[in-house]
Structures are given as C-alpha cells and as structure tokens.
C-alpha cells in the first residue's frame, strides 16, 4: 500500500520504519484518516471477551469436525452443520 500511495519503498520489518510508514499512510495520503476517527471508530474489546470468543470458536470448530463423516458421505450439508446450535460454554 505504501509503495502504491507514495511510489517509493521503506525499510520493511524494522519496527520504527513500519510505524513511520503506517503514520504516513494514515495521515499524509489519500486515505485521509484523522486521529479522532481512529480513536472514536476503533473496534476494540476486552481480553475477557476476546478469550470467550476464542473459546466459542474453538468449540464450534471442534463440533463441526465431529460432523466430518456425515458431511463427506453426503448425509448432511456443511451449511446445516455450520448452523447447528452450539451449547453454552461453561
């Protein structure tokens, strides 16, 4: 994206240069982002909620894998298995 916007390269995989490049992309390009937009429109979550989401996704993946045999045999469609209710996490 940096190369496209500024027609130049920067020293990638260097933390300081990465931050400088991102800052330039966000504030000195046609992207036109402001500090206020970044702060007020961020989509953050707490660690606790992130851990609950991860546990839910792990459990749903595990349940979906339990349907592998019936999905492969054509008895059950993947779309139906994905909509199967997932029991509450304890």
Buried (B, 14 or more C-beta within 10 A) or exposed (E): EBEEBBEEEBEEEEEEEBEBBEEBBBEEBEEEEEEEEEEEEEEEEEEEEEEEEEEEEEBEEEBBEEBEEEBEEEEBEEEEBEEEEEEEEE
